[in-house]
Amino acid sequence: MLPLILLALSASANIASAKSDVKINITAEKEIVVQEDGKDVLKRVKIDTAMPGDVLIYTLDYVNKGDEVATDVVLNDPVPDGTIYIDGSAFGPGSDITFSIDGGESFNSPSLLIYEIEQAGKKVSRLASPDVYTHIRWQVKQVEAGKSGVAGFRVRVK
């Protein structure tokens, strides 16, 4: 059993408007099956520990607590150590989602995440697979004052 150091996510928000105030709340959950009225129902529960192979769902709830529209909101979140991003699981209605393979230094769409390796004395370009993603970025054009949104992703514990 792994203690959930995975909760140490440090999402950050960058915004263009000084009078907007975007706050982020991060939750880590997993889905469990429970019986309700004799039927299996899938529910999300907050987690304290995780086992290898567990699928965790990280959700970033954000809200603009400022008095003005927040424009060009950028949410950055690392893929937690000890986990692997699950391909295609990032979500964020109304946002453009990009990924990093270099510790959050640069971001791009999955089809453009290229890295180089040396093979037989030559540099060879490779397309990065989701298991090497280090960060996820959501870019939201605007968040009205008092409005909120949600973004998130799934990972598998190594």
C-alpha positions in Angstrom: 0.0 0.0 0.0 1.3 3.4 -0.9 0.7 6.4 1.3 -1.0 9.0 -0.9 1.8 11.4 -1.5 0.0 11.7 -4.8 -2.2 14.4 -3.2 0.7 16.7 -3.3 -0.4 18.0 -6.6 0.6 21.6 -7.1 -1.7 23.0 -9.8 -1.1 26.6 -10.7 -3.2 29.1 -12.5 -1.9 32.0 -14.6 -4.3 34.7 -15.6 -4.1 37.8 -17.7 -6.4 40.0 -15.7 -5.2 41.4 -12.4 -8.7 41.9 -11.0 -9.7 38.4 -11.5 -9.0 35.8 -8.8 -9.0 32.2 -9.9 -8.9 29.6 -7.1 -8.3 25.9 -7.6 -9.3 23.0 -5.5 -7.8 19.6 -6.3 -9.3 16.2 -5.3 -8.0 12.7 -5.8 -10.6 9.9 -6.0 -11.1 6.4 -7.2 -14.2 4.7 -8.4 -15.7 1.8 -6.4 -18.7 -0.4 -7.0 -21.4 -0.3 -4.3 -24.7 -2.0 -4.0 -27.8 0.3 -4.1 -31.3 -1.2 -4.3 -29.8 -4.5 -5.4 -27.8 -3.0 -8.3 -24.1 -2.3 -8.7 -23.5 1.5 -8.8 -20.2 3.1 -9.6 -19.2 5.8 -7.0 -16.2 8.1 -6.6 -14.6 8.2 -3.2 -11.7 10.3 -1.9 -8.6 8.2 -1.2 -5.9 8.1 1.4 -3.9 5.2 0.0 -3.4 3.7 -3.3 -2.2 0.3 -4.5 -0.2 -0.5 -7.7 -2.6 -0.8 -10.6 -5.2 1.5 -9.0 -6.8 4.1 -11.3 -7.0 7.5 -9.7 -9.0 10.5 -10.9 -7.6 13.9 -10.3 -10.1 16.8 -10.5 -9.3 20.5 -10.6 -12.3 22.6 -9.7 -11.6 26.2 -10.5 -13.6 29.4 -9.8 -13.1 33.1 -10.6 -13.7 34.8 -7.2 -12.7 38.2 -8.7 -14.8 41.1 -9.9 -13.8 40.8 -13.6 -13.6 38.2 -16.3 -10.4 36.1 -16.1 -9.0 35.9 -19.5 -6.4 33.5 -20.9 -6.5 31.3 -17.8 -3.8 28.6 -17.8 -4.0 25.6 -15.4 -0.8 23.5 -15.1 -0.8 20.3 -13.2 2.0 17.7 -12.8 1.3 14.0 -13.4 2.0 12.7 -9.8 5.2 10.8 -9.2 4.6 7.0 -9.1 1.8 7.2 -11.6 1.3 7.0 -15.4 -1.2 9.2 -17.2 -4.0 7.2 -18.9 -4.2 8.1 -22.6 -7.2 10.2 -23.6 -8.4 10.7 -20.0 -7.8 14.4 -19.7 -11.0 16.5 -19.7 -11.9 20.1 -19.4 -14.9 21.4 -21.2 -14.1 24.6 -23.1 -10.4 24.3 -22.7 -7.5 23.5 -24.9 -5.5 20.6 -23.4 -1.7 20.1 -24.0 0.9 18.0 -22.4 4.6 18.2 -21.4 7.3 15.6 -21.4 10.1 17.8 -20.0 8.9 18.6 -16.5 6.5 21.4 -17.6 9.1 23.5 -19.6 7.1 23.2 -22.8 3.7 21.9 -23.8 2.2 20.6 -27.0 -0.6 18.4 -28.4 0.1 14.6 -28.2 0.8 14.3 -31.9 3.6 16.9 -31.6 5.4 15.6 -28.5 8.6 14.5 -30.0 11.9 13.6 -28.3 15.2 12.4 -29.6 17.3 9.4 -28.8 20.6 8.3 -30.0 20.5 5.0 -32.0 23.6 3.6 -33.7 25.3 6.9 -33.4 22.5 8.9 -35.0 19.8 11.0 -33.4 16.4 9.5 -34.0 13.1 11.3 -33.3 10.3 9.5 -31.5 6.7 10.3 -30.6 6.3 10.4 -26.9 3.8 7.9 -25.4 1.5 8.9 -22.6 3.5 7.1 -20.0 6.2 9.8 -20.2 3.9 12.8 -19.8 5.0 14.9 -16.9 2.5 17.7 -16.9 -0.9 18.6 -18.3 -2.0 22.1 -19.2 -5.6 23.5 -19.7 -6.0 26.8 -21.4 -9.3 28.5 -20.9 -10.1 31.6 -22.9 -12.2 33.2 -20.2 -13.9 32.5 -16.9 -16.6 35.0 -16.0 -16.6 36.6 -12.5 -18.3 34.2 -10.1 -18.2 31.3 -12.6 -16.5 28.0 -12.2 -15.2 25.1 -14.3 -13.7 21.7 -14.0 -10.7 19.9 -15.5 -9.0 16.6 -14.7 -7.4 13.4 -15.7 -6.8 9.8 -14.7 -3.6 8.0 -13.8 -2.6 4.4 -13.0 -0.4 3.8 -9.9 2.9 2.1 -10.9 
